[in-house]
Amino acid sequence: MSRETIALASDHAGYGLKSLLADEIRTLGYDILDLGTDSTDSVDYPDFGSAMGEAVTDGRVTRGVVVCGTGIGISIAANRNPRVRAALCCDETAARLARQHNDANVLALGARLVGEEVAKACLKVFLETDFEEAGINVA
């Protein structure tokens, strides 16, 4: 059985946190599809939110993580794709409920707003929590 692949995308402000989360994702037993960016050189976050939407739509991944300075811009950009349900989370409870109640398939984080340990905790609970389907069709 192959391991699930998780996509990662960020702008320049989220690059450092994205790199840290890549290591954490591997530690948790997943493979990674890195959609960029690859440095702290200034880039436009919508390009990377769009890349996440394309990766979900074309089936390369079913879940992903997007990061920018606040998480707001890149989550809006990712959510422009109808296949993406990106949830901006700032703690474990939000990440758990985003999965359980909203079937979020992309976790959005703000690198300037959450610390590294909180981000890792959000990631872990997001990846380990299932959607509690209650007769709701979100497709």
Secondary structure, DSSP 8 states (H G I E B T S, - for coil): ----EEEEEE-GGGHHHHHHHHHHHHHTT-EEEE----SSS---HHHHHHHHHHHHHTTS-SEEEEEESSSHHHHHHHHTSTT--EEE-SSHHHHHHHHHHH---EEEEETTTS-HHHHHHHHHHHHH-----SS----
